[in-house]
Amino acid sequence: MRVAQPDGANAWPFLRYEVGVGTSLEVLHASEQLLRIESQYVEALFDYHLALLTFETAKVAPVSGLSTGSSASTGTSSR
């Protein structure tokens, strides 16, 4: 089994397997955790860029439904 190995503390299951004291199940579990964390990172990065784009677009585009100017309301209700 050949899996891309992470650095640091996350490398322990891979190193244990290579020297024969770890199981392939430990490696599979560590690989799954690593993939989940990387996926969450990419999702967060996407959400950040989407929010940034939404913010930049909102600064440029006028908001519909808001009145501009200082005219007072007539006091009539649509109910």
PyMOL Python script that loads the backbone (N, CA, C, O; Angstrom):
from pymol import cmd

cmd.read_pdbstr("""\
ATOM      1  N   MET A   1       0.857  -1.171   0.000  1.00  0.00           N
ATOM      2  CA  MET A   1       0.000   0.000   0.000  1.00  0.00           C
ATOM      3  C   MET A   1       0.900   1.230   0.000  1.00  0.00           C
ATOM      4  O   MET A   1       1.741   1.389   0.885  1.00  0.00           O
ATOM      5  N   ARG A   2       0.723   2.095  -0.990  1.00  0.00           N
ATOM      6  CA  ARG A   2       1.531   3.313  -1.086  1.00  0.00           C
ATOM      7  C   ARG A   2       0.596   4.506  -1.050  1.00  0.00           C
ATOM      8  O   ARG A   2      -0.225   4.683  -1.950  1.00  0.00           O
ATOM      9  N   VAL A   3       0.717   5.323  -0.016  1.00  0.00           N
ATOM     10  CA  VAL A   3      -0.139   6.484   0.167  1.00  0.00           C
ATOM     11  C   VAL A   3       0.755   7.695   0.374  1.00  0.00           C
ATOM     12  O   VAL A   3       1.819   7.587   0.985  1.00  0.00           O
ATOM     13  N   ALA A   4       0.333   8.841  -0.128  1.00  0.00           N
ATOM     14  CA  ALA A   4       1.089  10.075   0.111  1.00  0.00           C
ATOM     15  C   ALA A   4       1.159  10.319   1.612  1.00  0.00           C
ATOM     16  O   ALA A   4       0.137  10.331   2.299  1.00  0.00           O
ATOM     17  N   GLN A   5       2.362  10.511   2.106  1.00  0.00           N
ATOM     18  CA  GLN A   5       2.537  10.648   3.544  1.00  0.00           C
ATOM     19  C   GLN A   5       2.515  12.102   3.990  1.00  0.00           C
ATOM     20  O   GLN A   5       3.162  12.955   3.382  1.00  0.00           O
ATOM     21  N   PRO A   6       1.769  12.381   5.054  1.00  0.00           N
ATOM     22  CA  PRO A   6       1.760  13.732   5.604  1.00  0.00           C
ATOM     23  C   PRO A   6       3.004  13.977   6.455  1.00  0.00           C
ATOM     24  O   PRO A   6       3.714  13.041   6.821  1.00  0.00           O
ATOM     25  N   ASP A   7       3.253  15.239   6.760  1.00  0.00           N
ATOM     26  CA  ASP A   7       4.372  15.595   7.612  1.00  0.00           C
ATOM     27  C   ASP A   7       3.918  15.723   9.056  1.00  0.00           C
ATOM     28  O   ASP A   7       2.720  15.795   9.332  1.00  0.00           O
ATOM     29  N   GLY A   8       4.860  15.751   9.965  1.00  0.00           N
ATOM     30  CA  GLY A   8       4.568  16.019  11.367  1.00  0.00           C
ATOM     31  C   GLY A   8       3.923  14.848  12.086  1.00  0.00           C
ATOM     32  O   GLY A   8       4.175  13.683  11.781  1.00  0.00           O
ATOM     33  N   ALA A   9       3.079  15.197  13.054  1.00  0.00           N
ATOM     34  CA  ALA A   9       2.452  14.193  13.916  1.00  0.00           C
ATOM     35  C   ALA A   9       1.535  13.251  13.136  1.00  0.00           C
ATOM     36  O   ALA A   9       1.323  12.110  13.546  1.00  0.00           O
ATOM     37  N   ASN A  10       0.991  13.725  12.015  1.00  0.00           N
ATOM     38  CA  ASN A  10       0.088  12.888  11.222  1.00  0.00           C
ATOM     39  C   ASN A  10       0.814  11.766  10.494  1.00  0.00           C
ATOM     40  O   ASN A  10       0.170  10.887   9.922  1.00  0.00           O
ATOM     41  N   ALA A  11       2.128  11.780  10.505  1.00  0.00           N
ATOM     42  CA  ALA A  11       2.899  10.765   9.790  1.00  0.00           C
ATOM     43  C   ALA A  11       3.077   9.480  10.593  1.00  0.00           C
ATOM     44  O   ALA A  11       3.505   8.467  10.040  1.00  0.00           O
ATOM     45  N   TRP A  12       2.758   9.501  11.875  1.00  0.00           N
ATOM     46  CA  TRP A  12       2.998   8.324  12.718  1.00  0.00           C
ATOM     47  C   TRP A  12       2.358   7.038  12.204  1.00  0.00           C
ATOM     48  O   TRP A  12       3.047   6.020  12.143  1.00  0.00           O
ATOM     49  N   PRO A  13       1.095   7.028  11.835  1.00  0.00           N
ATOM     50  CA  PRO A  13       0.515   5.759  11.349  1.00  0.00           C
ATOM     51  C   PRO A  13       1.241   5.224  10.117  1.00  0.00           C
ATOM     52  O   PRO A  13       1.381   4.011   9.963  1.00  0.00           O
ATOM     53  N   PHE A  14       1.701   6.110   9.244  1.00  0.00           N
ATOM     54  CA  PHE A  14       2.406   5.681   8.040  1.00  0.00           C
ATOM     55  C   PHE A  14       3.775   5.110   8.389  1.00  0.00           C
ATOM     56  O   PHE A  14       4.193   4.089   7.844  1.00  0.00           O
ATOM     57  N   LEU A  15       4.466   5.782   9.305  1.00  0.00           N
ATOM     58  CA  LEU A  15       5.784   5.298   9.732  1.00  0.00           C
ATOM     59  C   LEU A  15       5.668   3.959  10.463  1.00  0.00           C
ATOM     60  O   LEU A  15       6.483   3.060  10.254  1.00  0.00           O
ATOM     61  N   ARG A  16       4.663   3.834  11.312  1.00  0.00           N
ATOM     62  CA  ARG A  16       4.458   2.562  12.044  1.00  0.00           C
ATOM     63  C   ARG A  16       4.211   1.413  11.060  1.00  0.00           C
ATOM     64  O   ARG A  16       4.708   0.303  11.253  1.00  0.00           O
ATOM     65  N   TYR A  17       3.437   1.692  10.005  1.00  0.00           N
ATOM     66  CA  TYR A  17       3.151   0.663   9.014  1.00  0.00           C
ATOM     67  C   TYR A  17       4.420   0.259   8.260  1.00  0.00           C
ATOM     68  O   TYR A  17       4.646  -0.921   7.995  1.00  0.00           O
ATOM     69  N   GLU A  18       5.239   1.249   7.920  1.00  0.00           N
ATOM     70  CA  GLU A  18       6.462   0.971   7.174  1.00  0.00           C
ATOM     71  C   GLU A  18       7.446   0.096   7.949  1.00  0.00           C
ATOM     72  O   GLU A  18       8.155  -0.718   7.357  1.00  0.00           O
ATOM     73  N   VAL A  19       7.488   0.263   9.257  1.00  0.00           N
ATOM     74  CA  VAL A  19       8.424  -0.550  10.047  1.00  0.00           C
ATOM     75  C   VAL A  19       7.788  -1.846  10.544  1.00  0.00           C
ATOM     76  O   VAL A  19       8.441  -2.649  11.210  1.00  0.00           O
ATOM     77  N   GLY A  20       6.517  -2.044  10.219  1.00  0.00           N
ATOM     78  CA  GLY A  20       5.884  -3.327  10.522  1.00  0.00           C
ATOM     79  C   GLY A  20       5.153  -3.415  11.841  1.00  0.00           C
ATOM     80  O   GLY A  20       4.753  -4.510  12.237  1.00  0.00           O
ATOM     81  N   VAL A  21       4.960  -2.301  12.545  1.00  0.00           N
ATOM     82  CA  VAL A  21       4.235  -2.365  13.822  1.00  0.00           C
ATOM     83  C   VAL A  21       2.836  -1.775  13.730  1.00  0.00           C
ATOM     84  O   VAL A  21       2.051  -1.899  14.669  1.00  0.00           O
ATOM     85  N   GLY A  22       2.516  -1.138  12.616  1.00  0.00           N
ATOM     86  CA  GLY A  22       1.182  -0.581  12.413  1.00  0.00           C
ATOM     87  C   GLY A  22       0.397  -1.428  11.440  1.00  0.00           C
ATOM     88  O   GLY A  22       0.958  -2.253  10.719  1.00  0.00           O
ATOM     89  N   THR A  23      -0.889  -1.220  11.425  1.00  0.00           N
ATOM     90  CA  THR A  23      -1.746  -1.995  10.528  1.00  0.00           C
ATOM     91  C   THR A  23      -2.193  -1.141   9.349  1.00  0.00           C
ATOM     92  O   THR A  23      -2.142   0.088   9.388  1.00  0.00           O
ATOM     93  N   SER A  24      -2.623  -1.813   8.324  1.00  0.00           N
ATOM     94  CA  SER A  24      -3.133  -1.079   7.155  1.00  0.00           C
ATOM     95  C   SER A  24      -4.422  -0.341   7.507  1.00  0.00           C
ATOM     96  O   SER A  24      -4.750   0.664   6.875  1.00  0.00           O
ATOM     97  N   LEU A  25      -5.150  -0.822   8.500  1.00  0.00           N
ATOM     98  CA  LEU A  25      -6.360  -0.143   8.944  1.00  0.00           C
ATOM     99  C   LEU A  25      -6.022   1.219   9.560  1.00  0.00           C
ATOM    100  O   LEU A  25      -6.740   2.196   9.346  1.00  0.00           O
ATOM    101  N   GLU A  26      -4.918   1.279  10.331  1.00  0.00           N
ATOM    102  CA  GLU A  26      -4.479   2.559  10.890  1.00  0.00           C
ATOM    103  C   GLU A  26      -4.121   3.540   9.777  1.00  0.00           C
ATOM    104  O   GLU A  26      -4.455   4.722   9.847  1.00  0.00           O
ATOM    105  N   VAL A  27      -3.442   3.038   8.753  1.00  0.00           N
ATOM    106  CA  VAL A  27      -3.051   3.878   7.628  1.00  0.00           C
ATOM    107  C   VAL A  27      -4.294   4.350   6.882  1.00  0.00           C
ATOM    108  O   VAL A  27      -4.379   5.517   6.498  1.00  0.00           O
ATOM    109  N   LEU A  28      -5.245   3.469   6.675  1.00  0.00           N
ATOM    110  CA  LEU A  28      -6.481   3.827   5.994  1.00  0.00           C
ATOM    111  C   LEU A  28      -7.245   4.887   6.778  1.00  0.00           C
ATOM    112  O   LEU A  28      -7.762   5.841   6.196  1.00  0.00           O
ATOM    113  N   HIS A  29      -7.315   4.723   8.093  1.00  0.00           N
ATOM    114  CA  HIS A  29      -8.005   5.693   8.938  1.00  0.00           C
ATOM    115  C   HIS A  29      -7.295   7.052   8.893  1.00  0.00           C
ATOM    116  O   HIS A  29      -7.948   8.090   8.792  1.00  0.00           O
ATOM    117  N   ALA A  30      -5.976   7.046   8.967  1.00  0.00           N
ATOM    118  CA  ALA A  30      -5.213   8.297   8.908  1.00  0.00           C
ATOM    119  C   ALA A  30      -5.372   8.967   7.544  1.00  0.00           C
ATOM    120  O   ALA A  30      -5.470  10.191   7.456  1.00  0.00           O
ATOM    121  N   SER A  31      -5.398   8.166   6.489  1.00  0.00           N
ATOM    122  CA  SER A  31      -5.581   8.713   5.142  1.00  0.00           C
ATOM    123  C   SER A  31      -6.961   9.352   5.004  1.00  0.00           C
ATOM    124  O   SER A  31      -7.106  10.411   4.394  1.00  0.00           O
ATOM    125  N   GLU A  32      -7.960   8.706   5.571  1.00  0.00           N
ATOM    126  CA  GLU A  32      -9.317   9.236   5.523  1.00  0.00           C
ATOM    127  C   GLU A  32      -9.399  10.563   6.279  1.00  0.00           C
ATOM    128  O   GLU A  32     -10.018  11.515   5.804  1.00  0.00           O
ATOM    129  N   GLN A  33      -8.772  10.622   7.457  1.00  0.00           N
ATOM    130  CA  GLN A  33      -8.760  11.861   8.229  1.00  0.00           C
ATOM    131  C   GLN A  33      -8.073  12.979   7.462  1.00  0.00           C
ATOM    132  O   GLN A  33      -8.564  14.106   7.414  1.00  0.00           O
ATOM    133  N   LEU A  34      -6.943  12.660   6.867  1.00  0.00           N
ATOM    134  CA  LEU A  34      -6.195  13.646   6.104  1.00  0.00           C
ATOM    135  C   LEU A  34      -7.022  14.158   4.926  1.00  0.00           C
ATOM    136  O   LEU A  34      -7.062  15.362   4.674  1.00  0.00           O
ATOM    137  N   LEU A  35      -7.672  13.265   4.215  1.00  0.00           N
ATOM    138  CA  LEU A  35      -8.512  13.660   3.086  1.00  0.00           C
ATOM    139  C   LEU A  35      -9.676  14.534   3.545  1.00  0.00           C
ATOM    140  O   LEU A  35     -10.020  15.510   2.878  1.00  0.00           O
ATOM    141  N   ARG A  36     -10.284  14.189   4.681  1.00  0.00           N
ATOM    142  CA  ARG A  36     -11.398  14.980   5.211  1.00  0.00           C
ATOM    143  C   ARG A  36     -10.928  16.390   5.583  1.00  0.00           C
ATOM    144  O   ARG A  36     -11.613  17.371   5.293  1.00  0.00           O
ATOM    145  N   ILE A  37      -9.768  16.488   6.221  1.00  0.00           N
ATOM    146  CA  ILE A  37      -9.234  17.785   6.620  1.00  0.00           C
ATOM    147  C   ILE A  37      -8.885  18.622   5.398  1.00  0.00           C
ATOM    148  O   ILE A  37      -9.175  19.818   5.361  1.00  0.00           O
ATOM    149  N   GLU A  38      -8.267  18.007   4.406  1.00  0.00           N
ATOM    150  CA  GLU A  38      -7.932  18.737   3.179  1.00  0.00           C
ATOM    151  C   GLU A  38      -9.197  19.204   2.465  1.00  0.00           C
ATOM    152  O   GLU A  38      -9.240  20.310   1.927  1.00  0.00           O
ATOM    153  N   SER A  39     -10.217  18.365   2.462  1.00  0.00           N
ATOM    154  CA  SER A  39     -11.491  18.718   1.837  1.00  0.00           C
ATOM    155  C   SER A  39     -12.142  19.895   2.560  1.00  0.00           C
ATOM    156  O   SER A  39     -12.677  20.797   1.916  1.00  0.00           O
ATOM    157  N   GLN A  40     -12.100  19.890   3.888  1.00  0.00           N
ATOM    158  CA  GLN A  40     -12.659  20.992   4.663  1.00  0.00           C
ATOM    159  C   GLN A  40     -11.888  22.285   4.395  1.00  0.00           C
ATOM    160  O   GLN A  40     -12.478  23.364   4.340  1.00  0.00           O
ATOM    161  N   TYR A  41     -10.582  22.174   4.230  1.00  0.00           N
ATOM    162  CA  TYR A  41      -9.759  23.344   3.929  1.00  0.00           C
ATOM    163  C   TYR A  41     -10.150  23.942   2.575  1.00  0.00           C
ATOM    164  O   TYR A  41     -10.323  25.154   2.451  1.00  0.00           O
ATOM    165  N   VAL A  42     -10.286  23.085   1.572  1.00  0.00           N
ATOM    166  CA  VAL A  42     -10.652  23.564   0.237  1.00  0.00           C
ATOM    167  C   VAL A  42     -12.047  24.181   0.262  1.00  0.00           C
ATOM    168  O   VAL A  42     -12.284  25.204  -0.380  1.00  0.00           O
ATOM    169  N   GLU A  43     -12.963  23.569   0.996  1.00  0.00           N
ATOM    170  CA  GLU A  43     -14.323  24.111   1.103  1.00  0.00           C
ATOM    171  C   GLU A  43     -14.309  25.476   1.794  1.00  0.00           C
ATOM    172  O   GLU A  43     -15.012  26.392   1.367  1.00  0.00           O
ATOM    173  N   ALA A  44     -13.522  25.615   2.849  1.00  0.00           N
ATOM    174  CA  ALA A  44     -13.422  26.896   3.547  1.00  0.00           C
ATOM    175  C   ALA A  44     -12.794  27.961   2.649  1.00  0.00           C
ATOM    176  O   ALA A  44     -13.220  29.116   2.655  1.00  0.00           O
ATOM    177  N   LEU A  45     -11.794  27.569   1.888  1.00  0.00           N
ATOM    178  CA  LEU A  45     -11.154  28.496   0.963  1.00  0.00           C
ATOM    179  C   LEU A  45     -12.141  28.957  -0.111  1.00  0.00           C
ATOM    180  O   LEU A  45     -12.173  30.138  -0.457  1.00  0.00           O
ATOM    181  N   PHE A  46     -12.939  28.037  -0.636  1.00  0.00           N
ATOM    182  CA  PHE A  46     -13.974  28.374  -1.610  1.00  0.00           C
ATOM    183  C   PHE A  46     -14.993  29.331  -0.998  1.00  0.00           C
ATOM    184  O   PHE A  46     -15.350  30.335  -1.614  1.00  0.00           O
ATOM    185  N   ASP A  47     -15.465  29.022   0.221  1.00  0.00           N
ATOM    186  CA  ASP A  47     -16.444  29.882   0.891  1.00  0.00           C
ATOM    187  C   ASP A  47     -15.886  31.285   1.114  1.00  0.00           C
ATOM    188  O   ASP A  47     -16.603  32.273   0.958  1.00  0.00           O
ATOM    189  N   TYR A  48     -14.608  31.371   1.479  1.00  0.00           N
ATOM    190  CA  TYR A  48     -13.969  32.665   1.685  1.00  0.00           C
ATOM    191  C   TYR A  48     -13.966  33.479   0.389  1.00  0.00           C
ATOM    192  O   TYR A  48     -14.352  34.648   0.382  1.00  0.00           O
ATOM    193  N   HIS A  49     -13.531  32.854  -0.696  1.00  0.00           N
ATOM    194  CA  HIS A  49     -13.469  33.572  -1.959  1.00  0.00           C
ATOM    195  C   HIS A  49     -14.859  33.948  -2.472  1.00  0.00           C
ATOM    196  O   HIS A  49     -15.039  35.010  -3.068  1.00  0.00           O
ATOM    197  N   LEU A  50     -15.829  33.086  -2.240  1.00  0.00           N
ATOM    198  CA  LEU A  50     -17.203  33.410  -2.624  1.00  0.00           C
ATOM    199  C   LEU A  50     -17.731  34.584  -1.816  1.00  0.00           C
ATOM    200  O   LEU A  50     -18.388  35.468  -2.368  1.00  0.00           O
ATOM    201  N   ALA A  51     -17.454  34.606  -0.521  1.00  0.00           N
ATOM    202  CA  ALA A  51     -17.892  35.720   0.321  1.00  0.00           C
ATOM    203  C   ALA A  51     -17.192  37.012  -0.084  1.00  0.00           C
ATOM    204  O   ALA A  51     -17.808  38.077  -0.108  1.00  0.00           O
ATOM    205  N   LEU A  52     -15.917  36.915  -0.399  1.00  0.00           N
ATOM    206  CA  LEU A  52     -15.170  38.090  -0.845  1.00  0.00           C
ATOM    207  C   LEU A  52     -15.738  38.636  -2.153  1.00  0.00           C
ATOM    208  O   LEU A  52     -15.897  39.847  -2.306  1.00  0.00           O
ATOM    209  N   LEU A  53     -16.040  37.752  -3.085  1.00  0.00           N
ATOM    210  CA  LEU A  53     -16.635  38.167  -4.348  1.00  0.00           C
ATOM    211  C   LEU A  53     -18.011  38.788  -4.130  1.00  0.00           C
ATOM    212  O   LEU A  53     -18.339  39.802  -4.745  1.00  0.00           O
ATOM    213  N   THR A  54     -18.806  38.193  -3.268  1.00  0.00           N
ATOM    214  CA  THR A  54     -20.129  38.729  -2.958  1.00  0.00           C
ATOM    215  C   THR A  54     -20.009  40.115  -2.345  1.00  0.00           C
ATOM    216  O   THR A  54     -20.777  41.016  -2.683  1.00  0.00           O
ATOM    217  N   PHE A  55     -19.055  40.286  -1.450  1.00  0.00           N
ATOM    218  CA  PHE A  55     -18.831  41.587  -0.819  1.00  0.00           C
ATOM    219  C   PHE A  55     -18.400  42.627  -1.839  1.00  0.00           C
ATOM    220  O   PHE A  55     -18.924  43.740  -1.861  1.00  0.00           O
ATOM    221  N   GLU A  56     -17.455  42.263  -2.675  1.00  0.00           N
ATOM    222  CA  GLU A  56     -16.973  43.207  -3.689  1.00  0.00           C
ATOM    223  C   GLU A  56     -18.093  43.576  -4.670  1.00  0.00           C
ATOM    224  O   GLU A  56     -18.192  44.727  -5.096  1.00  0.00           O
ATOM    225  N   THR A  57     -18.921  42.613  -5.020  1.00  0.00           N
ATOM    226  CA  THR A  57     -20.047  42.877  -5.920  1.00  0.00           C
ATOM    227  C   THR A  57     -21.070  43.774  -5.239  1.00  0.00           C
ATOM    228  O   THR A  57     -21.641  44.658  -5.877  1.00  0.00           O
ATOM    229  N   ALA A  58     -21.305  43.556  -3.956  1.00  0.00           N
ATOM    230  CA  ALA A  58     -22.284  44.362  -3.224  1.00  0.00           C
ATOM    231  C   ALA A  58     -21.827  45.808  -3.093  1.00  0.00           C
ATOM    232  O   ALA A  58     -22.658  46.716  -3.056  1.00  0.00           O
ATOM    233  N   LYS A  59     -20.535  46.033  -3.023  1.00  0.00           N
ATOM    234  CA  LYS A  59     -20.027  47.402  -2.927  1.00  0.00           C
ATOM    235  C   LYS A  59     -20.277  48.171  -4.214  1.00  0.00           C
ATOM    236  O   LYS A  59     -20.464  49.387  -4.183  1.00  0.00           O
ATOM    237  N   VAL A  60     -20.281  47.477  -5.342  1.00  0.00           N
ATOM    238  CA  VAL A  60     -20.420  48.118  -6.646  1.00  0.00           C
ATOM    239  C   VAL A  60     -21.878  48.248  -7.061  1.00  0.00           C
ATOM    240  O   VAL A  60     -22.275  49.287  -7.589  1.00  0.00           O
ATOM    241  N   ALA A  61     -22.675  47.228  -6.837  1.00  0.00           N
ATOM    242  CA  ALA A  61     -24.062  47.205  -7.303  1.00  0.00           C
ATOM    243  C   ALA A  61     -24.977  47.880  -6.293  1.00  0.00           C
ATOM    244  O   ALA A  61     -24.830  47.665  -5.090  1.00  0.00           O
ATOM    245  N   PRO A  62     -25.920  48.692  -6.760  1.00  0.00           N
ATOM    246  CA  PRO A  62     -26.880  49.305  -5.844  1.00  0.00           C
ATOM    247  C   PRO A  62     -27.857  48.249  -5.317  1.00  0.00           C
ATOM    248  O   PRO A  62     -28.178  47.282  -6.008  1.00  0.00           O
ATOM    249  N   VAL A  63     -28.309  48.450  -4.115  1.00  0.00           N
ATOM    250  CA  VAL A  63     -29.267  47.528  -3.504  1.00  0.00           C
ATOM    251  C   VAL A  63     -30.664  47.964  -3.914  1.00  0.00           C
ATOM    252  O   VAL A  63     -31.049  49.108  -3.676  1.00  0.00           O
ATOM    253  N   SER A  64     -31.421  47.077  -4.521  1.00  0.00           N
ATOM    254  CA  SER A  64     -32.767  47.435  -4.971  1.00  0.00           C
ATOM    255  C   SER A  64     -33.723  47.430  -3.784  1.00  0.00           C
ATOM    256  O   SER A  64     -33.542  46.682  -2.824  1.00  0.00           O
ATOM    257  N   GLY A  65     -34.734  48.269  -3.869  1.00  0.00           N
ATOM    258  CA  GLY A  65     -35.743  48.311  -2.811  1.00  0.00           C
ATOM    259  C   GLY A  65     -35.445  49.337  -1.737  1.00  0.00           C
ATOM    260  O   GLY A  65     -36.300  49.595  -0.890  1.00  0.00           O
ATOM    261  N   LEU A  66     -34.270  49.925  -1.743  1.00  0.00           N
ATOM    262  CA  LEU A  66     -33.958  50.955  -0.761  1.00  0.00           C
ATOM    263  C   LEU A  66     -34.159  52.314  -1.404  1.00  0.00           C
ATOM    264  O   LEU A  66     -33.746  52.543  -2.541  1.00  0.00           O
ATOM    265  N   SER A  67     -34.790  53.207  -0.675  1.00  0.00           N
ATOM    266  CA  SER A  67     -34.996  54.548  -1.212  1.00  0.00           C
ATOM    267  C   SER A  67     -33.749  55.377  -0.934  1.00  0.00           C
ATOM    268  O   SER A  67     -33.120  55.253   0.117  1.00  0.00           O
ATOM    269  N   THR A  68     -33.416  56.204  -1.877  1.00  0.00           N
ATOM    270  CA  THR A  68     -32.284  57.097  -1.685  1.00  0.00           C
ATOM    271  C   THR A  68     -32.803  58.506  -1.519  1.00  0.00           C
ATOM    272  O   THR A  68     -33.884  58.824  -2.015  1.00  0.00           O
ATOM    273  N   GLY A  69     -32.098  59.318  -0.868  1.00  0.00           N
ATOM    274  CA  GLY A  69     -32.544  60.688  -0.638  1.00  0.00           C
ATOM    275  C   GLY A  69     -33.127  60.826   0.750  1.00  0.00           C
ATOM    276  O   GLY A  69     -33.095  59.892   1.551  1.00  0.00           O
ATOM    277  N   SER A  70     -33.666  62.015   1.028  1.00  0.00           N
ATOM    278  CA  SER A  70     -34.160  62.291   2.384  1.00  0.00           C
ATOM    279  C   SER A  70     -35.670  62.498   2.420  1.00  0.00           C
ATOM    280  O   SER A  70     -36.165  63.184   3.314  1.00  0.00           O
ATOM    281  N   SER A  71     -36.412  61.928   1.480  1.00  0.00           N
ATOM    282  CA  SER A  71     -37.860  62.107   1.482  1.00  0.00           C
ATOM    283  C   SER A  71     -38.468  61.292   2.605  1.00  0.00           C
ATOM    284  O   SER A  71     -38.043  60.166   2.865  1.00  0.00           O
ATOM    285  N   ALA A  72     -39.462  61.858   3.269  1.00  0.00           N
ATOM    286  CA  ALA A  72     -40.117  61.197   4.398  1.00  0.00           C
ATOM    287  C   ALA A  72     -41.193  60.251   3.888  1.00  0.00           C
ATOM    288  O   ALA A  72     -41.730  60.420   2.794  1.00  0.00           O
ATOM    289  N   SER A  73     -41.481  59.289   4.678  1.00  0.00           N
ATOM    290  CA  SER A  73     -42.508  58.312   4.349  1.00  0.00           C
ATOM    291  C   SER A  73     -43.883  58.953   4.430  1.00  0.00           C
ATOM    292  O   SER A  73     -44.086  59.862   5.235  1.00  0.00           O
ATOM    293  N   THR A  74     -44.836  58.500   3.612  1.00  0.00           N
ATOM    294  CA  THR A  74     -46.191  59.073   3.597  1.00  0.00           C
ATOM    295  C   THR A  74     -47.037  58.551   4.730  1.00  0.00           C
ATOM    296  O   THR A  74     -48.104  59.098   5.008  1.00  0.00           O
ATOM    297  N   GLY A  75     -46.580  57.495   5.396  1.00  0.00           N
ATOM    298  CA  GLY A  75     -47.334  56.968   6.528  1.00  0.00           C
ATOM    299  C   GLY A  75     -48.400  55.985   6.139  1.00  0.00           C
ATOM    300  O   GLY A  75     -49.121  55.500   7.010  1.00  0.00           O
ATOM    301  N   THR A  76     -48.537  55.664   4.851  1.00  0.00           N
ATOM    302  CA  THR A  76     -49.537  54.692   4.441  1.00  0.00           C
ATOM    303  C   THR A  76     -48.916  53.306   4.526  1.00  0.00           C
ATOM    304  O   THR A  76     -47.715  53.115   4.334  1.00  0.00           O
ATOM    305  N   SER A  77     -49.761  52.377   4.813  1.00  0.00           N
ATOM    306  CA  SER A  77     -49.310  51.000   4.965  1.00  0.00           C
ATOM    307  C   SER A  77     -49.920  50.152   3.865  1.00  0.00           C
ATOM    308  O   SER A  77     -51.002  50.463   3.366  1.00  0.00           O
ATOM    309  N   SER A  78     -49.249  49.107   3.493  1.00  0.00           N
ATOM    310  CA  SER A  78     -49.759  48.239   2.423  1.00  0.00           C
ATOM    311  C   SER A  78     -50.567  47.080   2.971  1.00  0.00           C
ATOM    312  O   SER A  78     -50.874  46.141   2.237  1.00  0.00           O
ATOM    313  N   ARG A  79     -50.913  47.127   4.231  1.00  0.00           N
ATOM    314  CA  ARG A  79     -51.675  46.022   4.836  1.00  0.00           C
ATOM    315  C   ARG A  79     -53.134  46.122   4.597  1.00  0.00           C
ATOM    316  O   ARG A  79     -53.894  45.265   5.047  1.00  0.00           O
TER     317      ARG A  79
END
""", "prot")
cmd.dss("prot")
cmd.show_as("cartoon", "prot")
cmd.util.cbc("prot")
cmd.orient("prot")
